[in-house]
Amino acid sequence: MARQRRGLLHDLDDLYVEYWGMEGNLDYQIGMLEKRKLYQQAGKKLVSLYAREKPRLREALRGKLARFAKLDDRAPGP
């Protein structure tokens, strides 16, 4: 009997997190657009994080992941 996957991991299948750290660089931005297009064409979910979010990275990531999965707010953080 196959094990049933459930919970957060199941909700986040095919989800990728990219940290875009060089937004001010034109060549980098072109690469970002190309890479986003590839994710979209492949039907993958993408969470984008940016250097400007670094001071509040935990909150930014949590908010963006919440768009794809129901997160338990009671879960302790490190």
mmCIF file of the N, C-alpha and C atoms, coordinates in Angstrom:
data_MODEL
# 
_entry.id   MODEL 
# 
loop_
_atom_site.group_PDB 
_atom_site.id 
_atom_site.type_symbol 
_atom_site.label_atom_id 
_atom_site.label_alt_id 
_atom_site.label_comp_id 
_atom_site.label_asym_id 
_atom_site.label_entity_id 
_atom_site.label_seq_id 
_atom_site.pdbx_PDB_ins_code 
_atom_site.Cartn_x 
_atom_site.Cartn_y 
_atom_site.Cartn_z 
_atom_site.occupancy 
_atom_site.B_iso_or_equiv 
_atom_site.pdbx_formal_charge 
_atom_site.auth_seq_id 
_atom_site.auth_comp_id 
_atom_site.auth_asym_id 
_atom_site.auth_atom_id 
_atom_site.pdbx_PDB_model_num 
ATOM 1   N N  . MET A 1 1  ? 0.849  -1.173 0.000   1.00 0.00 ? 1  MET A N  1 
ATOM 2   C CA . MET A 1 1  ? 0.000  0.000  0.000   1.00 0.00 ? 1  MET A CA 1 
ATOM 3   C C  . MET A 1 1  ? 0.900  1.244  0.000   1.00 0.00 ? 1  MET A C  1 
ATOM 4   N N  . ALA A 1 2  ? 0.606  2.155  -0.887  1.00 0.00 ? 2  ALA A N  1 
ATOM 5   C CA . ALA A 1 2  ? 1.397  3.388  -0.993  1.00 0.00 ? 2  ALA A CA 1 
ATOM 6   C C  . ALA A 1 2  ? 1.065  4.316  0.168   1.00 0.00 ? 2  ALA A C  1 
ATOM 7   N N  . ARG A 1 3  ? 2.099  4.961  0.691   1.00 0.00 ? 3  ARG A N  1 
ATOM 8   C CA . ARG A 1 3  ? 1.889  5.930  1.761   1.00 0.00 ? 3  ARG A CA 1 
ATOM 9   C C  . ARG A 1 3  ? 1.315  7.211  1.190   1.00 0.00 ? 3  ARG A C  1 
ATOM 10  N N  . GLN A 1 4  ? 0.337  7.735  1.844   1.00 0.00 ? 4  GLN A N  1 
ATOM 11  C CA . GLN A 1 4  ? -0.293 8.973  1.397   1.00 0.00 ? 4  GLN A CA 1 
ATOM 12  C C  . GLN A 1 4  ? 0.505  10.154 1.913   1.00 0.00 ? 4  GLN A C  1 
ATOM 13  N N  . ARG A 1 5  ? 0.854  11.075 1.023   1.00 0.00 ? 5  ARG A N  1 
ATOM 14  C CA . ARG A 1 5  ? 1.544  12.291 1.414   1.00 0.00 ? 5  ARG A CA 1 
ATOM 15  C C  . ARG A 1 5  ? 0.517  13.332 1.773   1.00 0.00 ? 5  ARG A C  1 
ATOM 16  N N  . ARG A 1 6  ? 0.793  14.059 2.826   1.00 0.00 ? 6  ARG A N  1 
ATOM 17  C CA . ARG A 1 6  ? -0.160 15.082 3.229   1.00 0.00 ? 6  ARG A CA 1 
ATOM 18  C C  . ARG A 1 6  ? 0.556  16.200 3.959   1.00 0.00 ? 6  ARG A C  1 
ATOM 19  N N  . GLY A 1 7  ? -0.168 17.235 4.242   1.00 0.00 ? 7  GLY A N  1 
ATOM 20  C CA . GLY A 1 7  ? 0.387  18.343 4.986   1.00 0.00 ? 7  GLY A CA 1 
ATOM 21  C C  . GLY A 1 7  ? 1.189  19.290 4.116   1.00 0.00 ? 7  GLY A C  1 
ATOM 22  N N  . LEU A 1 8  ? 2.077  20.036 4.774   1.00 0.00 ? 8  LEU A N  1 
ATOM 23  C CA . LEU A 1 8  ? 2.825  21.104 4.127   1.00 0.00 ? 8  LEU A CA 1 
ATOM 24  C C  . LEU A 1 8  ? 3.642  20.606 2.943   1.00 0.00 ? 8  LEU A C  1 
ATOM 25  N N  . LEU A 1 9  ? 4.344  19.492 3.098   1.00 0.00 ? 9  LEU A N  1 
ATOM 26  C CA . LEU A 1 9  ? 5.181  19.013 1.999   1.00 0.00 ? 9  LEU A CA 1 
ATOM 27  C C  . LEU A 1 9  ? 4.357  18.706 0.762   1.00 0.00 ? 9  LEU A C  1 
ATOM 28  N N  . HIS A 1 10 ? 3.193  18.133 0.946   1.00 0.00 ? 10 HIS A N  1 
ATOM 29  C CA . HIS A 1 10 ? 2.338  17.841 -0.204  1.00 0.00 ? 10 HIS A CA 1 
ATOM 30  C C  . HIS A 1 10 ? 1.869  19.133 -0.877  1.00 0.00 ? 10 HIS A C  1 
ATOM 31  N N  . ASP A 1 11 ? 1.500  20.102 -0.061  1.00 0.00 ? 11 ASP A N  1 
ATOM 32  C CA . ASP A 1 11 ? 1.008  21.370 -0.596  1.00 0.00 ? 11 ASP A CA 1 
ATOM 33  C C  . ASP A 1 11 ? 2.097  22.127 -1.355  1.00 0.00 ? 11 ASP A C  1 
ATOM 34  N N  . LEU A 1 12 ? 3.354  21.840 -1.053  1.00 0.00 ? 12 LEU A N  1 
ATOM 35  C CA . LEU A 1 12 ? 4.449  22.592 -1.653  1.00 0.00 ? 12 LEU A CA 1 
ATOM 36  C C  . LEU A 1 12 ? 5.189  21.817 -2.731  1.00 0.00 ? 12 LEU A C  1 
ATOM 37  N N  . ASP A 1 13 ? 4.586  20.747 -3.248  1.00 0.00 ? 13 ASP A N  1 
ATOM 38  C CA . ASP A 1 13 ? 5.202  20.033 -4.368  1.00 0.00 ? 13 ASP A CA 1 
ATOM 39  C C  . ASP A 1 13 ? 5.439  20.996 -5.517  1.00 0.00 ? 13 ASP A C  1 
ATOM 40  N N  . ASP A 1 14 ? 6.538  20.833 -6.179  1.00 0.00 ? 14 ASP A N  1 
ATOM 41  C CA . ASP A 1 14 ? 6.886  21.659 -7.337  1.00 0.00 ? 14 ASP A CA 1 
ATOM 42  C C  . ASP A 1 14 ? 6.979  23.151 -7.000  1.00 0.00 ? 14 ASP A C  1 
ATOM 43  N N  . LEU A 1 15 ? 7.377  23.454 -5.791  1.00 0.00 ? 15 LEU A N  1 
ATOM 44  C CA . LEU A 1 15 ? 7.571  24.843 -5.389  1.00 0.00 ? 15 LEU A CA 1 
ATOM 45  C C  . LEU A 1 15 ? 9.071  25.097 -5.250  1.00 0.00 ? 15 LEU A C  1 
ATOM 46  N N  . TYR A 1 16 ? 9.514  26.168 -5.821  1.00 0.00 ? 16 TYR A N  1 
ATOM 47  C CA . TYR A 1 16 ? 10.925 26.530 -5.791  1.00 0.00 ? 16 TYR A CA 1 
ATOM 48  C C  . TYR A 1 16 ? 11.068 27.917 -5.189  1.00 0.00 ? 16 TYR A C  1 
ATOM 49  N N  . VAL A 1 17 ? 12.143 28.109 -4.438  1.00 0.00 ? 17 VAL A N  1 
ATOM 50  C CA . VAL A 1 17 ? 12.437 29.403 -3.828  1.00 0.00 ? 17 VAL A CA 1 
ATOM 51  C C  . VAL A 1 17 ? 13.700 29.941 -4.474  1.00 0.00 ? 17 VAL A C  1 
ATOM 52  N N  . GLU A 1 18 ? 13.617 31.140 -4.984  1.00 0.00 ? 18 GLU A N  1 
ATOM 53  C CA . GLU A 1 18 ? 14.773 31.811 -5.591  1.00 0.00 ? 18 GLU A CA 1 
ATOM 54  C C  . GLU A 1 18 ? 15.058 33.088 -4.813  1.00 0.00 ? 18 GLU A C  1 
ATOM 55  N N  . TYR A 1 19 ? 16.315 33.271 -4.498  1.00 0.00 ? 19 TYR A N  1 
ATOM 56  C CA . TYR A 1 19 ? 16.762 34.518 -3.883  1.00 0.00 ? 19 TYR A CA 1 
ATOM 57  C C  . TYR A 1 19 ? 17.444 35.339 -4.974  1.00 0.00 ? 19 TYR A C  1 
ATOM 58  N N  . TRP A 1 20 ? 16.829 36.448 -5.319  1.00 0.00 ? 20 TRP A N  1 
ATOM 59  C CA . TRP A 1 20 ? 17.352 37.329 -6.361  1.00 0.00 ? 20 TRP A CA 1 
ATOM 60  C C  . TRP A 1 20 ? 18.132 38.443 -5.665  1.00 0.00 ? 20 TRP A C  1 
ATOM 61  N N  . GLY A 1 21 ? 19.429 38.325 -5.613  1.00 0.00 ? 21 GLY A N  1 
ATOM 62  C CA . GLY A 1 21 ? 20.231 39.232 -4.808  1.00 0.00 ? 21 GLY A CA 1 
ATOM 63  C C  . GLY A 1 21 ? 20.905 40.365 -5.557  1.00 0.00 ? 21 GLY A C  1 
ATOM 64  N N  . MET A 1 22 ? 20.763 40.421 -6.880  1.00 0.00 ? 22 MET A N  1 
ATOM 65  C CA . MET A 1 22 ? 21.468 41.458 -7.652  1.00 0.00 ? 22 MET A CA 1 
ATOM 66  C C  . MET A 1 22 ? 20.509 42.194 -8.571  1.00 0.00 ? 22 MET A C  1 
ATOM 67  N N  . GLU A 1 23 ? 19.433 42.703 -8.018  1.00 0.00 ? 23 GLU A N  1 
ATOM 68  C CA . GLU A 1 23 ? 18.392 43.334 -8.830  1.00 0.00 ? 23 GLU A CA 1 
ATOM 69  C C  . GLU A 1 23 ? 18.864 44.520 -9.657  1.00 0.00 ? 23 GLU A C  1 
ATOM 70  N N  . GLY A 1 24 ? 19.874 45.231 -9.218  1.00 0.00 ? 24 GLY A N  1 
ATOM 71  C CA . GLY A 1 24 ? 20.310 46.425 -9.922  1.00 0.00 ? 24 GLY A CA 1 
ATOM 72  C C  . GLY A 1 24 ? 21.129 46.153 -11.174 1.00 0.00 ? 24 GLY A C  1 
ATOM 73  N N  . ASN A 1 25 ? 21.474 44.907 -11.436 1.00 0.00 ? 25 ASN A N  1 
ATOM 74  C CA . ASN A 1 25 ? 22.311 44.530 -12.564 1.00 0.00 ? 25 ASN A CA 1 
ATOM 75  C C  . ASN A 1 25 ? 21.426 44.129 -13.740 1.00 0.00 ? 25 ASN A C  1 
ATOM 76  N N  . LEU A 1 26 ? 21.554 44.836 -14.876 1.00 0.00 ? 26 LEU A N  1 
ATOM 77  C CA . LEU A 1 26 ? 20.679 44.599 -16.023 1.00 0.00 ? 26 LEU A CA 1 
ATOM 78  C C  . LEU A 1 26 ? 20.784 43.169 -16.552 1.00 0.00 ? 26 LEU A C  1 
ATOM 79  N N  . ASP A 1 27 ? 21.992 42.648 -16.704 1.00 0.00 ? 27 ASP A N  1 
ATOM 80  C CA . ASP A 1 27 ? 22.151 41.278 -17.189 1.00 0.00 ? 27 ASP A CA 1 
ATOM 81  C C  . ASP A 1 27 ? 21.501 40.282 -16.229 1.00 0.00 ? 27 ASP A C  1 
ATOM 82  N N  . TYR A 1 28 ? 21.644 40.532 -14.949 1.00 0.00 ? 28 TYR A N  1 
ATOM 83  C CA . TYR A 1 28 ? 21.042 39.668 -13.930 1.00 0.00 ? 28 TYR A CA 1 
ATOM 84  C C  . TYR A 1 28 ? 19.520 39.711 -14.041 1.00 0.00 ? 28 TYR A C  1 
ATOM 85  N N  . GLN A 1 29 ? 18.973 40.905 -14.241 1.00 0.00 ? 29 GLN A N  1 
ATOM 86  C CA . GLN A 1 29 ? 17.518 41.045 -14.362 1.00 0.00 ? 29 GLN A CA 1 
ATOM 87  C C  . GLN A 1 29 ? 16.990 40.307 -15.590 1.00 0.00 ? 29 GLN A C  1 
ATOM 88  N N  . ILE A 1 30 ? 17.730 40.346 -16.678 1.00 0.00 ? 30 ILE A N  1 
ATOM 89  C CA . ILE A 1 30 ? 17.331 39.606 -17.876 1.00 0.00 ? 30 ILE A CA 1 
ATOM 90  C C  . ILE A 1 30 ? 17.320 38.109 -17.574 1.00 0.00 ? 30 ILE A C  1 
ATOM 91  N N  . GLY A 1 31 ? 18.354 37.648 -16.874 1.00 0.00 ? 31 GLY A N  1 
ATOM 92  C CA . GLY A 1 31 ? 18.412 36.243 -16.470 1.00 0.00 ? 31 GLY A CA 1 
ATOM 93  C C  . GLY A 1 31 ? 17.259 35.859 -15.560 1.00 0.00 ? 31 GLY A C  1 
ATOM 94  N N  . MET A 1 32 ? 16.878 36.780 -14.659 1.00 0.00 ? 32 MET A N  1 
ATOM 95  C CA . MET A 1 32 ? 15.741 36.546 -13.772 1.00 0.00 ? 32 MET A CA 1 
ATOM 96  C C  . MET A 1 32 ? 14.470 36.322 -14.587 1.00 0.00 ? 32 MET A C  1 
ATOM 97  N N  . LEU A 1 33 ? 14.250 37.197 -15.554 1.00 0.00 ? 33 LEU A N  1 
ATOM 98  C CA . LEU A 1 33 ? 13.044 37.080 -16.379 1.00 0.00 ? 33 LEU A CA 1 
ATOM 99  C C  . LEU A 1 33 ? 13.026 35.772 -17.154 1.00 0.00 ? 33 LEU A C  1 
ATOM 100 N N  . GLU A 1 34 ? 14.178 35.398 -17.695 1.00 0.00 ? 34 GLU A N  1 
ATOM 101 C CA . GLU A 1 34 ? 14.261 34.149 -18.445 1.00 0.00 ? 34 GLU A CA 1 
ATOM 102 C C  . GLU A 1 34 ? 13.987 32.950 -17.538 1.00 0.00 ? 34 GLU A C  1 
ATOM 103 N N  . LYS A 1 35 ? 14.557 32.979 -16.354 1.00 0.00 ? 35 LYS A N  1 
ATOM 104 C CA . LYS A 1 35 ? 14.380 31.875 -15.420 1.00 0.00 ? 35 LYS A CA 1 
ATOM 105 C C  . LYS A 1 35 ? 12.925 31.791 -14.945 1.00 0.00 ? 35 LYS A C  1 
ATOM 106 N N  . ARG A 1 36 ? 12.302 32.930 -14.673 1.00 0.00 ? 36 ARG A N  1 
ATOM 107 C CA . ARG A 1 36 ? 10.889 32.938 -14.279 1.00 0.00 ? 36 ARG A CA 1 
ATOM 108 C C  . ARG A 1 36 ? 10.013 32.334 -15.376 1.00 0.00 ? 36 ARG A C  1 
ATOM 109 N N  . LYS A 1 37 ? 10.346 32.670 -16.600 1.00 0.00 ? 37 LYS A N  1 
ATOM 110 C CA . LYS A 1 37 ? 9.593  32.134 -17.736 1.00 0.00 ? 37 LYS A CA 1 
ATOM 111 C C  . LYS A 1 37 ? 9.718  30.612 -17.790 1.00 0.00 ? 37 LYS A C  1 
ATOM 112 N N  . LEU A 1 38 ? 10.904 30.094 -17.524 1.00 0.00 ? 38 LEU A N  1 
ATOM 113 C CA . LEU A 1 38 ? 11.106 28.642 -17.520 1.00 0.00 ? 38 LEU A CA 1 
ATOM 114 C C  . LEU A 1 38 ? 10.284 27.978 -16.420 1.00 0.00 ? 38 LEU A C  1 
ATOM 115 N N  . TYR A 1 39 ? 10.266 28.568 -15.236 1.00 0.00 ? 39 TYR A N  1 
ATOM 116 C CA . TYR A 1 39 ? 9.442  28.027 -14.159 1.00 0.00 ? 39 TYR A CA 1 
ATOM 117 C C  . TYR A 1 39 ? 7.977  27.987 -14.582 1.00 0.00 ? 39 TYR A C  1 
ATOM 118 N N  . GLN A 1 40 ? 7.517  29.071 -15.171 1.00 0.00 ? 40 GLN A N  1 
ATOM 119 C CA . GLN A 1 40 ? 6.114  29.164 -15.579 1.00 0.00 ? 40 GLN A CA 1 
ATOM 120 C C  . GLN A 1 40 ? 5.796  28.131 -16.660 1.00 0.00 ? 40 GLN A C  1 
ATOM 121 N N  . GLN A 1 41 ? 6.660  28.007 -17.651 1.00 0.00 ? 41 GLN A N  1 
ATOM 122 C CA . GLN A 1 41 ? 6.435  27.049 -18.729 1.00 0.00 ? 41 GLN A CA 1 
ATOM 123 C C  . GLN A 1 41 ? 6.410  25.611 -18.222 1.00 0.00 ? 41 GLN A C  1 
ATOM 124 N N  . ALA A 1 42 ? 7.186  25.336 -17.186 1.00 0.00 ? 42 ALA A N  1 
ATOM 125 C CA . ALA A 1 42 ? 7.248  23.993 -16.614 1.00 0.00 ? 42 ALA A CA 1 
ATOM 126 C C  . ALA A 1 42 ? 6.130  23.745 -15.596 1.00 0.00 ? 42 ALA A C  1 
ATOM 127 N N  . GLY A 1 43 ? 5.312  24.761 -15.339 1.00 0.00 ? 43 GLY A N  1 
ATOM 128 C CA . GLY A 1 43 ? 4.211  24.616 -14.402 1.00 0.00 ? 43 GLY A CA 1 
ATOM 129 C C  . GLY A 1 43 ? 4.658  24.549 -12.949 1.00 0.00 ? 43 GLY A C  1 
ATOM 130 N N  . LYS A 1 44 ? 5.805  25.125 -12.661 1.00 0.00 ? 44 LYS A N  1 
ATOM 131 C CA . LYS A 1 44 ? 6.352  25.125 -11.301 1.00 0.00 ? 44 LYS A CA 1 
ATOM 132 C C  . LYS A 1 44 ? 5.910  26.381 -10.562 1.00 0.00 ? 44 LYS A C  1 
ATOM 133 N N  . LYS A 1 45 ? 5.766  26.246 -9.257  1.00 0.00 ? 45 LYS A N  1 
ATOM 134 C CA . LYS A 1 45 ? 5.438  27.387 -8.404  1.00 0.00 ? 45 LYS A CA 1 
ATOM 135 C C  . LYS A 1 45 ? 6.756  28.038 -7.978  1.00 0.00 ? 45 LYS A C  1 
ATOM 136 N N  . LEU A 1 46 ? 6.793  29.340 -7.980  1.00 0.00 ? 46 LEU A N  1 
ATOM 137 C CA . LEU A 1 46 ? 8.012  30.061 -7.641  1.00 0.00 ? 46 LEU A CA 1 
ATOM 138 C C  . LEU A 1 46 ? 7.743  31.090 -6.557  1.00 0.00 ? 46 LEU A C  1 
ATOM 139 N N  . VAL A 1 47 ? 8.574  31.050 -5.542  1.00 0.00 ? 47 VAL A N  1 
ATOM 140 C CA . VAL A 1 47 ? 8.583  32.074 -4.502  1.00 0.00 ? 47 VAL A CA 1 
ATOM 141 C C  . VAL A 1 47 ? 9.859  32.868 -4.721  1.00 0.00 ? 47 VAL A C  1 
ATOM 142 N N  . SER A 1 48 ? 9.723  34.153 -4.944  1.00 0.00 ? 48 SER A N  1 
ATOM 143 C CA . SER A 1 48 ? 10.873 35.020 -5.165  1.00 0.00 ? 48 SER A CA 1 
ATOM 144 C C  . SER A 1 48 ? 11.157 35.841 -3.919  1.00 0.00 ? 48 SER A C  1 
ATOM 145 N N  . LEU A 1 49 ? 12.403 35.819 -3.509  1.00 0.00 ? 49 LEU A N  1 
ATOM 146 C CA . LEU A 1 49 ? 12.862 36.640 -2.387  1.00 0.00 ? 49 LEU A CA 1 
ATOM 147 C C  . LEU A 1 49 ? 13.918 37.595 -2.907  1.00 0.00 ? 49 LEU A C  1 
ATOM 148 N N  . TYR A 1 50 ? 13.943 38.797 -2.354  1.00 0.00 ? 50 TYR A N  1 
ATOM 149 C CA . TYR A 1 50 ? 14.824 39.843 -2.850  1.00 0.00 ? 50 TYR A CA 1 
ATOM 150 C C  . TYR A 1 50 ? 15.716 40.376 -1.727  1.00 0.00 ? 50 TYR A C  1 
ATOM 151 N N  . ALA A 1 51 ? 16.825 40.964 -2.109  1.00 0.00 ? 51 ALA A N  1 
ATOM 152 C CA . ALA A 1 51 ? 17.785 41.508 -1.140  1.00 0.00 ? 51 ALA A CA 1 
ATOM 153 C C  . ALA A 1 51 ? 17.111 42.513 -0.207  1.00 0.00 ? 51 ALA A C  1 
ATOM 154 N N  . ARG A 1 52 ? 16.186 43.284 -0.705  1.00 0.00 ? 52 ARG A N  1 
ATOM 155 C CA . ARG A 1 52 ? 15.517 44.293 0.129   1.00 0.00 ? 52 ARG A CA 1 
ATOM 156 C C  . ARG A 1 52 ? 14.674 43.641 1.234   1.00 0.00 ? 52 ARG A C  1 
ATOM 157 N N  . GLU A 1 53 ? 14.372 42.350 1.097   1.00 0.00 ? 53 GLU A N  1 
ATOM 158 C CA . GLU A 1 53 ? 13.591 41.644 2.109   1.00 0.00 ? 53 GLU A CA 1 
ATOM 159 C C  . GLU A 1 53 ? 14.470 40.973 3.165   1.00 0.00 ? 53 GLU A C  1 
ATOM 160 N N  . LYS A 1 54 ? 15.771 41.028 2.983   1.00 0.00 ? 54 LYS A N  1 
ATOM 161 C CA . LYS A 1 54 ? 16.695 40.321 3.858   1.00 0.00 ? 54 LYS A CA 1 
ATOM 162 C C  . LYS A 1 54 ? 16.512 40.666 5.344   1.00 0.00 ? 54 LYS A C  1 
ATOM 163 N N  . PRO A 1 55 ? 16.293 41.945 5.716   1.00 0.00 ? 55 PRO A N  1 
ATOM 164 C CA . PRO A 1 55 ? 16.122 42.250 7.139   1.00 0.00 ? 55 PRO A CA 1 
ATOM 165 C C  . PRO A 1 55 ? 14.908 41.561 7.770   1.00 0.00 ? 55 PRO A C  1 
ATOM 166 N N  . ARG A 1 56 ? 13.924 41.238 6.975   1.00 0.00 ? 56 ARG A N  1 
ATOM 167 C CA . ARG A 1 56 ? 12.725 40.563 7.492   1.00 0.00 ? 56 ARG A CA 1 
ATOM 168 C C  . ARG A 1 56 ? 12.441 39.296 6.677   1.00 0.00 ? 56 ARG A C  1 
ATOM 169 N N  . LEU A 1 57 ? 13.491 38.548 6.397   1.00 0.00 ? 57 LEU A N  1 
ATOM 170 C CA . LEU A 1 57 ? 13.412 37.387 5.520   1.00 0.00 ? 57 LEU A CA 1 
ATOM 171 C C  . LEU A 1 57 ? 12.421 36.340 6.020   1.00 0.00 ? 57 LEU A C  1 
ATOM 172 N N  . ARG A 1 58 ? 12.450 36.043 7.307   1.00 0.00 ? 58 ARG A N  1 
ATOM 173 C CA . ARG A 1 58 ? 11.537 35.029 7.857   1.00 0.00 ? 58 ARG A CA 1 
ATOM 174 C C  . ARG A 1 58 ? 10.077 35.398 7.579   1.00 0.00 ? 58 ARG A C  1 
ATOM 175 N N  . GLU A 1 59 ? 9.728  36.638 7.852   1.00 0.00 ? 59 GLU A N  1 
ATOM 176 C CA . GLU A 1 59 ? 8.343  37.069 7.646   1.00 0.00 ? 59 GLU A CA 1 
ATOM 177 C C  . GLU A 1 59 ? 7.987  37.078 6.161   1.00 0.00 ? 59 GLU A C  1 
ATOM 178 N N  . ALA A 1 60 ? 8.915  37.531 5.331   1.00 0.00 ? 60 ALA A N  1 
ATOM 179 C CA . ALA A 1 60 ? 8.663  37.566 3.891   1.00 0.00 ? 60 ALA A CA 1 
ATOM 180 C C  . ALA A 1 60 ? 8.443  36.157 3.346   1.00 0.00 ? 60 ALA A C  1 
ATOM 181 N N  . LEU A 1 61 ? 9.291  35.225 3.737   1.00 0.00 ? 61 LEU A N  1 
ATOM 182 C CA . LEU A 1 61 ? 9.159  33.855 3.255   1.00 0.00 ? 61 LEU A CA 1 
ATOM 183 C C  . LEU A 1 61 ? 7.869  33.224 3.765   1.00 0.00 ? 61 LEU A C  1 
ATOM 184 N N  . ARG A 1 62 ? 7.570  33.426 5.013   1.00 0.00 ? 62 ARG A N  1 
ATOM 185 C CA . ARG A 1 62 ? 6.341  32.866 5.582   1.00 0.00 ? 62 ARG A CA 1 
ATOM 186 C C  . ARG A 1 62 ? 5.111  33.388 4.842   1.00 0.00 ? 62 ARG A C  1 
ATOM 187 N N  . GLY A 1 63 ? 5.066  34.684 4.583   1.00 0.00 ? 63 GLY A N  1 
ATOM 188 C CA . GLY A 1 63 ? 3.923  35.258 3.878   1.00 0.00 ? 63 GLY A CA 1 
ATOM 189 C C  . GLY A 1 63 ? 3.785  34.725 2.461   1.00 0.00 ? 63 GLY A C  1 
ATOM 190 N N  . LYS A 1 64 ? 4.909  34.557 1.790   1.00 0.00 ? 64 LYS A N  1 
ATOM 191 C CA . LYS A 1 64 ? 4.866  34.073 0.407   1.00 0.00 ? 64 LYS A CA 1 
ATOM 192 C C  . LYS A 1 64 ? 4.524  32.593 0.339   1.00 0.00 ? 64 LYS A C  1 
ATOM 193 N N  . LEU A 1 65 ? 5.033  31.803 1.285   1.00 0.00 ? 65 LEU A N  1 
ATOM 194 C CA . LEU A 1 65 ? 4.690  30.382 1.313   1.00 0.00 ? 65 LEU A CA 1 
ATOM 195 C C  . LEU A 1 65 ? 3.220  30.174 1.637   1.00 0.00 ? 65 LEU A C  1 
ATOM 196 N N  . ALA A 1 66 ? 2.653  31.078 2.438   1.00 0.00 ? 66 ALA A N  1 
ATOM 197 C CA . ALA A 1 66 ? 1.248  30.969 2.814   1.00 0.00 ? 66 ALA A CA 1 
ATOM 198 C C  . ALA A 1 66 ? 0.330  31.046 1.602   1.00 0.00 ? 66 ALA A C  1 
ATOM 199 N N  . ARG A 1 67 ? 0.801  31.625 0.524   1.00 0.00 ? 67 ARG A N  1 
ATOM 200 C CA . ARG A 1 67 ? -0.015 31.682 -0.698  1.00 0.00 ? 67 ARG A CA 1 
ATOM 201 C C  . ARG A 1 67 ? -0.196 30.299 -1.310  1.00 0.00 ? 67 ARG A C  1 
ATOM 202 N N  . PHE A 1 68 ? 0.713  29.388 -0.997  1.00 0.00 ? 68 PHE A N  1 
ATOM 203 C CA . PHE A 1 68 ? 0.695  28.067 -1.607  1.00 0.00 ? 68 PHE A CA 1 
ATOM 204 C C  . PHE A 1 68 ? 0.264  26.965 -0.653  1.00 0.00 ? 68 PHE A C  1 
ATOM 205 N N  . ALA A 1 69 ? 0.348  27.203 0.643   1.00 0.00 ? 69 ALA A N  1 
ATOM 206 C CA . ALA A 1 69 ? 0.033  26.164 1.619   1.00 0.00 ? 69 ALA A CA 1 
ATOM 207 C C  . ALA A 1 69 ? -0.508 26.788 2.891   1.00 0.00 ? 69 ALA A C  1 
ATOM 208 N N  . LYS A 1 70 ? -1.328 26.039 3.574   1.00 0.00 ? 70 LYS A N  1 
ATOM 209 C CA . LYS A 1 70 ? -1.841 26.492 4.863   1.00 0.00 ? 70 LYS A CA 1 
ATOM 210 C C  . LYS A 1 70 ? -0.741 26.263 5.891   1.00 0.00 ? 70 LYS A C  1 
ATOM 211 N N  . LEU A 1 71 ? -0.235 27.347 6.465   1.00 0.00 ? 71 LEU A N  1 
ATOM 212 C CA . LEU A 1 71 ? 0.839  27.241 7.446   1.00 0.00 ? 71 LEU A CA 1 
ATOM 213 C C  . LEU A 1 71 ? 0.277  27.344 8.842   1.00 0.00 ? 71 LEU A C  1 
ATOM 214 N N  . ASP A 1 72 ? 0.840  26.584 9.756   1.00 0.00 ? 72 ASP A N  1 
ATOM 215 C CA . ASP A 1 72 ? 0.427  26.600 11.141  1.00 0.00 ? 72 ASP A CA 1 
ATOM 216 C C  . ASP A 1 72 ? 1.144  27.745 11.849  1.00 0.00 ? 72 ASP A C  1 
ATOM 217 N N  . ASP A 1 73 ? 0.403  28.762 12.253  1.00 0.00 ? 73 ASP A N  1 
ATOM 218 C CA . ASP A 1 73 ? 1.004  29.921 12.927  1.00 0.00 ? 73 ASP A CA 1 
ATOM 219 C C  . ASP A 1 73 ? 1.544  29.573 14.306  1.00 0.00 ? 73 ASP A C  1 
ATOM 220 N N  . ARG A 1 74 ? 1.143  28.426 14.824  1.00 0.00 ? 74 ARG A N  1 
ATOM 221 C CA . ARG A 1 74 ? 1.620  28.037 16.146  1.00 0.00 ? 74 ARG A CA 1 
ATOM 222 C C  . ARG A 1 74 ? 2.990  27.375 16.086  1.00 0.00 ? 74 ARG A C  1 
ATOM 223 N N  . ALA A 1 75 ? 3.473  27.075 14.894  1.00 0.00 ? 75 ALA A N  1 
ATOM 224 C CA . ALA A 1 75 ? 4.758  26.390 14.761  1.00 0.00 ? 75 ALA A CA 1 
ATOM 225 C C  . ALA A 1 75 ? 5.863  27.277 15.313  1.00 0.00 ? 75 ALA A C  1 
ATOM 226 N N  . PRO A 1 76 ? 6.702  26.727 16.167  1.00 0.00 ? 76 PRO A N  1 
ATOM 227 C CA . PRO A 1 76 ? 7.779  27.538 16.747  1.00 0.00 ? 76 PRO A CA 1 
ATOM 228 C C  . PRO A 1 76 ? 8.842  27.866 15.714  1.00 0.00 ? 76 PRO A C  1 
ATOM 229 N N  . GLY A 1 77 ? 9.421  29.015 15.830  1.00 0.00 ? 77 GLY A N  1 
ATOM 230 C CA . GLY A 1 77 ? 10.526 29.412 14.948  1.00 0.00 ? 77 GLY A CA 1 
ATOM 231 C C  . GLY A 1 77 ? 11.830 29.291 15.694  1.00 0.00 ? 77 GLY A C  1 
ATOM 232 N N  . PRO A 1 78 ? 12.932 29.125 14.971  1.00 0.00 ? 78 PRO A N  1 
ATOM 233 C CA . PRO A 1 78 ? 14.229 29.016 15.638  1.00 0.00 ? 78 PRO A CA 1 
ATOM 234 C C  . PRO A 1 78 ? 14.666 30.310 16.284  1.00 0.00 ? 78 PRO A C  1 
# 
